Amino acid sequence: MTAKDRSHLISNIVDHLSGAKKRIQMRQTAIFYKADPDYGRRVAKGLKLSIKGVERLSGMSQEERAKATDQGTCGDK
């Protein structure tokens, strides 16, 4: 994938996730971060999410991530 293709992919993901609830944005971006940290950071930046929160959530299990975001912290703390 070229750099331009990657930029288009990030832009499309940000566009599609921008209407989702923040907890869903955080969960999905944490999964992107687990797959590729740069990918996750770029999506987080596009959605104006806390990079630290995304990084923290990425280190959790799916169940822990769901619990953290359902409690309203969204991994920000």
Buried (B, 14 or more C-beta within 10 A) or exposed (E): EEEEEBEEBBEEBBEEBEEEEBBEBBBBBBBBBBEEBEBBBBBBBBBEBBBEBBBBBBEBEEEEBBEBBEEEBBBBE
